[in-house]
Amino acid sequence: MKEIEKMKHIPYSILELATVGAGKTPKQVFDNSLELAQKAESFGYKRFWLAEHHNMLSIASSATAVLMGHIAGGTKSIRVGSGGIMLPNHSSLLIAEQFGTLASLYPGRIDLGLGRAPGTDQLTANAIRPDRMQAVYRFPEEMHNIQRYFSKENQQAKVRVPIAEGLDVPIYILGSSTDSAHLAAKEGLPYVFASHFAPGQLLEALDIYYNNFQPSQYLKEPYTMAGINVVAAETDEEADTISTSMLRLILGVMTGKIDYMQPPIKMTPELKQVSIDPAFQRMLKYAFVGSKDSVRQKTKAFIKQTGVNEIIAVSHIYHQEDRINSFRLFSEAMNEI
């Protein structure tokens, strides 16, 4: 594991899934996402990334690049990116066109995070792209295609993306297992681990990345980001109550009873028992729920253990005012570490 000589302030960002609450329309969800991005900008967050998921009642960020344009157009300085684009679902040329367009509209603010998971169930993945499994094996090649489309050297090629050529859109490799760590290290690209829902191989993947990293034209030293779930409130008890929306949402995913995110309820003994169930803990090992001080202490320990360069926080919080307050408190906590 990467050694940390001393604790220092590190950047903090948001991964937005555009979670759909019961009784909410997609338009309300998108408006709330934009409001959160605007608040995050004022709170000092570095990035606001959007995740690609399909055929899920509770997530509205399926057209990721379109939603990125909505967010970037309503903010001024925060970086806006994909966390990520699931590349095997797409043509590398079309992704270069989309992100070249975004980078032309919002210079110096667009990130391209790439993953190879489907972001959905296998039946839907097949409906998106029947040859998807072949595309999974071609992931490194397709990523290289995107890099080529963004290079000035491609101006002499027969197949071009003129709107992308010469633009600076950093690529981040996303992963939830050790496979992508090898690729990110070999390619000399920043590495982002989805420890907010798949924490099991986090430390092993980071070790692989740190130990095998090869400097590139894109990055001279390793750069890592890791996801955590955050529900912060004025008190631990209040945070526990707010977190019941997340607990019930994840329980629905685990039991196959997927539904919209529900309003919070008082923490019950049954829900408390669910939250400490081993299967649940394996998925939400890095869910930091509590007061600002509680969340700060847990996050500080996480940074010390992992040595990551940046934290990217996820939240499933029903009420918009609670969500904004949680990210405000988390910003304060990060600045106190």
Kinemage of the C-alpha trace (Angstrom):
@kinemage 1
@onewidth
@group {chain A} dominant
@subgroup {mainchain}
@vectorlist {calphas} color= white
{ca met a 1} P 0.000 0.000 0.000
{ca lys a 2} L 1.097 3.504 -0.768
{ca glu a 3} L 2.769 5.149 2.229
{ca ile a 4} L 1.452 8.468 3.555
{ca glu a 5} L 4.056 10.563 5.316
{ca lys a 6} L 1.483 12.915 6.753
{ca met a 7} L -2.213 13.584 6.371
{ca lys a 8} L -3.003 16.474 4.069
{ca his a 9} L -6.074 18.000 2.498
{ca ile a 10} L -7.088 16.117 -0.618
{ca pro a 11} L -9.679 16.955 -3.274
{ca tyr a 12} L -13.221 15.711 -2.816
{ca ser a 13} L -15.849 15.160 -5.489
{ca ile a 14} L -19.396 13.887 -6.044
{ca leu a 15} L -20.657 10.896 -7.999
{ca glu a 16} L -24.289 11.564 -8.920
{ca leu a 17} L -26.625 8.730 -9.895
{ca ala a 18} L -29.662 11.012 -10.255
{ca thr a 19} L -31.522 8.759 -7.819
{ca val a 20} L -35.285 8.840 -8.380
{ca gly a 21} L -37.362 9.206 -5.231
{ca ala a 22} L -40.928 7.980 -4.930
{ca gly a 23} L -43.310 10.617 -6.267
{ca lys a 24} L -40.559 12.474 -8.165
{ca thr a 25} L -40.462 13.047 -11.929
{ca pro a 26} L -37.258 12.788 -13.966
{ca lys a 27} L -37.433 16.569 -14.527
{ca gln a 28} L -37.471 17.156 -10.759
{ca val a 29} L -34.549 14.749 -10.343
{ca phe a 30} L -32.504 16.552 -13.018
{ca asp a 31} L -33.314 19.954 -11.518
{ca asn a 32} L -32.170 18.655 -8.135
{ca ser a 33} L -28.953 17.322 -9.684
{ca leu a 34} L -28.196 20.737 -11.140
{ca glu a 35} L -28.952 22.480 -7.843
{ca leu a 36} L -26.643 20.060 -6.044
{ca ala a 37} L -23.873 20.688 -8.596
{ca gln a 38} L -24.235 24.430 -8.097
{ca lys a 39} L -24.053 24.044 -4.325
{ca ala a 40} L -21.108 21.637 -4.654
{ca glu a 41} L -19.277 24.256 -6.684
{ca ser a 42} L -19.725 26.769 -3.859
{ca phe a 43} L -18.725 24.143 -1.253
{ca gly a 44} L -15.365 23.511 -2.946
{ca tyr a 45} L -15.980 20.135 -4.614
{ca lys a 46} L -13.592 19.442 -7.488
{ca arg a 47} L -15.758 17.286 -9.737
{ca phe a 48} L -19.361 16.349 -10.333
{ca trp a 49} L -19.524 13.013 -12.130
{ca leu a 50} L -22.550 11.149 -13.452
{ca ala a 51} L -22.930 7.384 -13.674
{ca glu a 52} L -24.328 5.329 -16.564
{ca his a 53} L -27.045 2.840 -15.599
{ca his a 54} L -29.869 1.353 -17.641
{ca asn a 55} L -33.303 -0.154 -16.969
{ca met a 56} L -33.301 0.877 -13.308
{ca leu a 57} L -36.355 2.554 -11.771
{ca ser a 58} L -34.317 4.388 -9.176
{ca ile a 59} L -31.578 5.849 -11.425
{ca ala a 60} L -32.158 8.492 -14.115
{ca ser a 61} L -28.614 9.082 -15.412
{ca ser a 62} L -28.806 6.637 -18.335
{ca ala a 63} L -28.113 9.280 -21.023
{ca thr a 64} L -24.935 10.316 -19.237
{ca ala a 65} L -23.415 12.696 -21.778
{ca val a 66} L -26.737 14.523 -22.212
{ca leu a 67} L -27.068 15.028 -18.470
{ca met a 68} L -23.444 16.189 -18.275
{ca gly a 69} L -24.319 18.987 -20.675
{ca his a 70} L -27.222 20.006 -18.426
{ca ile a 71} L -24.919 20.149 -15.396
{ca ala a 72} L -21.977 21.856 -17.117
{ca gly a 73} L -24.285 24.450 -18.662
{ca gly a 74} L -25.659 25.425 -15.264
{ca thr a 75} L -22.320 25.658 -13.429
{ca lys a 76} L -19.196 27.755 -13.903
{ca ser a 77} L -16.031 26.065 -12.677
{ca ile a 78} L -16.598 22.579 -11.250
{ca arg a 79} L -15.329 19.751 -13.467
{ca val a 80} L -18.117 17.614 -14.938
{ca gly a 81} L -17.503 14.046 -15.979
{ca ser a 82} L -18.679 10.493 -16.445
{ca gly a 83} L -18.304 8.050 -13.631
{ca gly a 84} L -18.476 6.468 -15.987
{ca ile a 85} L -19.271 5.807 -19.591
{ca met a 86} L -19.593 2.021 -19.947
{ca leu a 87} L -17.548 1.860 -23.135
{ca pro a 88} L -18.605 -1.613 -24.384
{ca asn a 89} L -22.140 -0.197 -24.687
{ca his a 90} L -20.945 2.420 -27.177
{ca ser a 91} L -18.958 3.225 -30.286
{ca ser a 92} L -15.618 4.805 -29.402
{ca leu a 93} L -16.046 7.245 -32.292
{ca leu a 94} L -19.436 8.448 -31.026
{ca ile a 95} L -18.075 8.875 -27.488
{ca ala a 96} L -15.217 10.973 -28.894
{ca glu a 97} L -17.770 13.094 -30.754
{ca gln a 98} L -19.937 13.565 -27.668
{ca phe a 99} L -17.082 14.437 -25.344
{ca gly a 100} L -15.345 16.554 -27.962
{ca thr a 101} L -18.575 18.546 -28.227
{ca leu a 102} L -18.827 18.887 -24.437
{ca ala a 103} L -15.182 19.946 -24.176
{ca ser a 104} L -15.691 22.549 -26.916
{ca leu a 105} L -18.696 23.969 -25.060
{ca tyr a 106} L -17.064 23.838 -21.611
{ca pro a 107} L -13.267 24.042 -22.105
{ca gly a 108} L -11.067 22.595 -19.374
{ca arg a 109} L -13.982 21.195 -17.386
{ca ile a 110} L -14.825 17.796 -18.896
{ca asp a 111} L -13.596 14.409 -17.615
{ca leu a 112} L -14.100 11.044 -19.334
{ca gly a 113} L -14.301 8.123 -16.919
{ca leu a 114} L -14.472 4.765 -18.710
{ca gly a 115} L -15.669 1.411 -17.380
{ca arg a 116} L -16.346 -1.952 -18.963
{ca ala a 117} L -19.267 -3.235 -16.872
{ca pro a 118} L -22.727 -3.104 -18.502
{ca gly a 119} L -24.324 -0.820 -15.919
{ca thr a 120} L -27.421 -3.014 -16.037
{ca asp a 121} L -28.638 -6.624 -16.131
{ca gln a 122} L -27.466 -9.010 -18.849
{ca leu a 123} L -30.786 -9.032 -20.726
{ca thr a 124} L -30.764 -5.237 -21.014
{ca ala a 125} L -27.052 -5.236 -21.863
{ca asn a 126} L -27.826 -7.544 -24.777
{ca ala a 127} L -30.607 -5.203 -25.912
{ca ile a 128} L -28.161 -2.264 -25.833
{ca arg a 129} L -25.546 -4.097 -27.863
{ca pro a 130} L -25.839 -7.779 -28.864
{ca asp a 131} L -22.081 -8.061 -29.492
{ca arg a 132} L -21.284 -6.479 -26.135
{ca met a 133} L -19.063 -9.317 -24.851
{ca gln a 134} L -16.791 -8.949 -27.862
{ca ala a 135} L -16.628 -5.223 -27.102
{ca val a 136} L -15.624 -5.998 -23.499
{ca tyr a 137} L -12.550 -7.854 -24.738
{ca arg a 138} L -11.746 -4.923 -27.016
{ca phe a 139} L -11.952 -2.377 -24.182
{ca pro a 140} L -8.239 -1.404 -24.256
{ca glu a 141} L -8.335 -1.098 -28.047
{ca glu a 142} L -11.505 1.036 -27.978
{ca met a 143} L -9.968 3.259 -25.305
{ca his a 144} L -6.905 3.724 -27.522
{ca asn a 145} L -9.239 4.668 -30.368
{ca ile a 146} L -10.698 7.475 -28.239
{ca gln a 147} L -7.211 8.697 -27.366
{ca arg a 148} L -6.331 8.696 -31.057
{ca tyr a 149} L -9.480 10.633 -32.005
{ca phe a 150} L -8.516 13.318 -29.484
{ca ser a 151} L -4.924 13.569 -30.727
{ca lys a 152} L -3.735 16.209 -33.181
{ca glu a 153} L -1.901 13.464 -35.078
{ca asn a 154} L -5.234 12.005 -36.186
{ca gln a 155} L -5.762 14.951 -38.534
{ca gln a 156} L -4.133 12.935 -41.308
{ca ala a 157} L -6.258 9.822 -40.731
{ca lys a 158} L -9.131 8.705 -42.956
{ca val a 159} L -11.430 8.286 -39.941
{ca arg a 160} L -11.483 11.468 -37.856
{ca val a 161} L -13.401 13.247 -35.109
{ca pro a 162} L -12.476 16.840 -35.984
{ca ile a 163} L -14.357 18.354 -33.050
{ca ala a 164} L -12.212 16.343 -30.606
{ca glu a 165} L -8.767 16.764 -32.132
{ca gly a 166} L -6.324 18.527 -29.848
{ca leu a 167} L -8.735 18.919 -26.937
{ca asp a 168} L -7.701 18.019 -23.404
{ca val a 169} L -10.247 15.548 -22.011
{ca pro a 170} L -8.530 13.401 -19.363
{ca ile a 171} L -9.431 9.705 -19.328
{ca tyr a 172} L -9.931 7.873 -16.031
{ca ile a 173} L -10.114 4.082 -15.784
{ca leu a 174} L -12.938 2.879 -13.533
{ca gly a 175} L -13.025 -0.492 -11.844
{ca ser a 176} L -14.629 -2.626 -9.160
{ca ser a 177} L -12.117 -5.489 -9.349
{ca thr a 178} L -8.397 -5.957 -9.950
{ca asp a 179} L -8.669 -6.254 -13.762
{ca ser a 180} L -8.909 -2.534 -14.427
{ca ala a 181} L -6.072 -1.816 -11.980
{ca his a 182} L -3.667 -3.678 -14.260
{ca leu a 183} L -4.895 -1.740 -17.286
{ca ala a 184} L -4.759 1.686 -15.602
{ca ala a 185} L -1.222 0.989 -14.338
{ca lys a 186} L 0.005 -0.236 -17.713
{ca glu a 187} L -1.506 2.727 -19.567
{ca gly a 188} L -0.330 5.321 -17.027
{ca leu a 189} L -3.831 6.627 -16.431
{ca pro a 190} L -5.634 7.698 -13.240
{ca tyr a 191} L -7.575 4.923 -11.521
{ca val a 192} L -10.986 5.163 -9.851
{ca phe a 193} L -12.306 2.321 -7.689
{ca ala a 194} L -16.027 1.775 -7.036
{ca ser a 195} L -15.595 1.009 -3.351
{ca his a 196} L -18.936 2.666 -2.600
{ca phe a 197} L -20.679 -0.549 -3.724
{ca ala a 198} L -17.899 -3.112 -4.343
{ca pro a 199} L -15.325 -2.678 -1.567
{ca gly a 200} L -14.030 -6.242 -1.510
{ca gln a 201} L -10.971 -5.858 -3.763
{ca leu a 202} L -10.218 -2.183 -3.102
{ca leu a 203} L -6.926 -2.608 -1.259
{ca glu a 204} L -5.650 -5.346 -3.562
{ca ala a 205} L -6.510 -3.289 -6.644
{ca leu a 206} L -4.773 -0.206 -5.279
{ca asp a 207} L -1.657 -2.254 -4.487
{ca ile a 208} L -1.596 -3.571 -8.049
{ca tyr a 209} L -1.982 -0.075 -9.458
{ca tyr a 210} L 0.642 1.548 -7.224
{ca asn a 211} L 3.193 -1.233 -7.730
{ca asn a 212} L 2.810 -1.555 -11.504
{ca phe a 213} L 2.213 2.033 -12.565
{ca gln a 214} L 4.113 3.101 -15.688
{ca pro a 215} L 4.466 6.848 -16.313
{ca ser a 216} L 2.867 8.065 -19.528
{ca gln a 217} L 2.306 11.250 -21.509
{ca tyr a 218} L -0.926 11.607 -19.532
{ca leu a 219} L 0.325 11.027 -15.994
{ca lys a 220} L 3.782 10.967 -14.416
{ca glu a 221} L 2.778 9.512 -11.028
{ca pro a 222} L -0.115 7.305 -9.868
{ca tyr a 223} L -3.400 9.064 -9.180
{ca thr a 224} L -6.244 7.287 -7.427
{ca met a 225} L -9.829 8.046 -6.473
{ca ala a 226} L -12.141 5.883 -4.381
{ca gly a 227} L -15.870 6.010 -3.794
{ca ile a 228} L -17.588 6.168 -0.416
{ca asn a 229} L -21.222 6.515 0.619
{ca val a 230} L -21.845 9.540 2.796
{ca val a 231} L -24.891 10.479 4.865
{ca ala a 232} L -24.015 13.361 7.163
{ca ala a 233} L -26.349 15.310 9.442
{ca glu a 234} L -26.237 17.455 12.564
{ca thr a 235} L -26.365 14.372 14.826
{ca asp a 236} L -25.684 10.665 14.506
{ca glu a 237} L -29.348 9.934 15.238
{ca glu a 238} L -30.569 12.259 12.495
{ca ala a 239} L -28.114 10.743 10.022
{ca asp a 240} L -29.331 7.250 10.950
{ca thr a 241} L -32.883 8.294 10.139
{ca ile a 242} L -31.920 9.871 6.810
{ca ser a 243} L -29.887 6.773 5.902
{ca thr a 244} L -32.969 4.535 6.012
{ca ser a 245} L -33.731 5.624 2.433
{ca met a 246} L -30.350 4.252 1.352
{ca leu a 247} L -30.755 1.065 3.393
{ca arg a 248} L -34.147 0.283 1.902
{ca leu a 249} L -32.944 1.101 -1.622
{ca ile a 250} L -29.930 -1.206 -1.359
{ca leu a 251} L -32.024 -3.910 0.276
{ca gly a 252} L -34.337 -3.780 -2.734
{ca val a 253} L -31.379 -4.209 -5.078
{ca met a 254} L -30.035 -7.151 -3.082
{ca thr a 255} L -33.405 -8.925 -2.914
{ca gly a 256} L -34.469 -8.191 -6.481
{ca lys a 257} L -37.319 -5.934 -5.337
{ca ile a 258} L -36.085 -2.771 -6.990
{ca asp a 259} L -38.205 0.301 -6.349
{ca tyr a 260} L -37.955 4.055 -6.227
{ca met a 261} L -36.034 5.540 -3.310
{ca gln a 262} L -38.420 5.899 -0.375
{ca pro a 263} L -38.710 8.740 2.167
{ca pro a 264} L -36.775 8.166 5.400
{ca ile a 265} L -38.372 6.534 8.403
{ca lys a 266} L -37.279 6.139 12.004
{ca met a 267} L -34.551 3.545 12.266
{ca thr a 268} L -36.178 0.270 13.279
{ca pro a 269} L -34.542 -2.736 14.967
{ca glu a 270} L -35.236 -4.711 11.791
{ca leu a 271} L -33.443 -2.181 9.568
{ca lys a 272} L -30.595 -1.921 12.056
{ca gln a 273} L -30.215 -5.692 11.895
{ca val a 274} L -30.219 -5.581 8.091
{ca ser a 275} L -27.503 -2.903 8.122
{ca ile a 276} L -25.132 -5.163 10.063
{ca asp a 277} L -25.889 -8.312 8.060
{ca pro a 278} L -22.611 -9.679 6.595
{ca ala a 279} L -23.903 -9.589 3.001
{ca phe a 280} L -25.033 -6.006 3.448
{ca gln a 281} L -21.766 -5.030 5.094
{ca arg a 282} L -19.794 -6.507 2.199
{ca met a 283} L -21.550 -4.087 -0.126
{ca leu a 284} L -21.638 -1.021 2.133
{ca lys a 285} L -18.382 -1.422 4.029
{ca tyr a 286} L -17.518 2.180 3.223
{ca ala a 287} L -20.861 3.810 4.029
{ca phe a 288} L -20.069 6.624 6.445
{ca val a 289} L -23.212 7.700 8.290
{ca gly a 290} L -23.291 10.155 11.175
{ca ser a 291} L -22.553 13.660 12.367
{ca lys a 292} L -19.829 15.726 10.719
{ca asp a 293} L -17.304 14.593 13.311
{ca ser a 294} L -18.256 10.929 12.895
{ca val a 295} L -17.999 11.100 9.122
{ca arg a 296} L -14.719 13.039 9.332
{ca gln a 297} L -13.115 10.399 11.554
{ca lys a 298} L -14.263 7.530 9.298
{ca thr a 299} L -13.123 9.307 6.148
{ca lys a 300} L -9.768 10.204 7.674
{ca ala a 301} L -9.171 6.547 8.560
{ca phe a 302} L -10.174 5.518 5.037
{ca ile a 303} L -7.721 7.971 3.447
{ca lys a 304} L -4.935 6.826 5.761
{ca gln a 305} L -5.619 3.161 4.983
{ca thr a 306} L -5.845 3.547 1.197
{ca gly a 307} L -3.550 6.462 0.371
{ca val a 308} L -5.969 7.653 -2.312
{ca asn a 309} L -5.421 11.045 -3.898
{ca glu a 310} L -9.092 11.989 -4.044
{ca ile a 311} L -12.411 10.986 -2.499
{ca ile a 312} L -15.579 10.759 -4.555
{ca ala a 313} L -18.748 10.649 -2.475
{ca val a 314} L -22.129 9.118 -3.282
{ca ser a 315} L -25.359 9.684 -1.425
{ca his a 316} L -28.863 8.224 -1.622
{ca ile a 317} L -30.855 10.792 0.346
{ca tyr a 318} L -34.557 11.374 -0.318
{ca his a 319} L -35.070 15.012 0.641
{ca gln a 320} L -33.076 17.538 -1.398
{ca glu a 321} L -32.429 19.810 1.583
{ca asp a 322} L -31.013 16.872 3.550
{ca arg a 323} L -28.815 15.893 0.620
{ca ile a 324} L -27.406 19.391 0.159
{ca asn a 325} L -26.805 19.683 3.896
{ca ser a 326} L -25.022 16.313 3.927
{ca phe a 327} L -22.638 17.388 1.175
{ca arg a 328} L -22.075 20.734 2.917
{ca leu a 329} L -21.114 18.955 6.125
{ca phe a 330} L -18.903 16.522 4.231
{ca ser a 331} L -17.088 19.429 2.592
{ca glu a 332} L -16.460 20.940 6.025
{ca ala a 333} L -15.293 17.570 7.312
{ca met a 334} L -12.833 17.156 4.422
{ca asn a 335} L -11.374 20.584 5.100
{ca glu a 336} L -10.857 19.655 8.756
{ca ile a 337} L -8.923 16.458 8.006
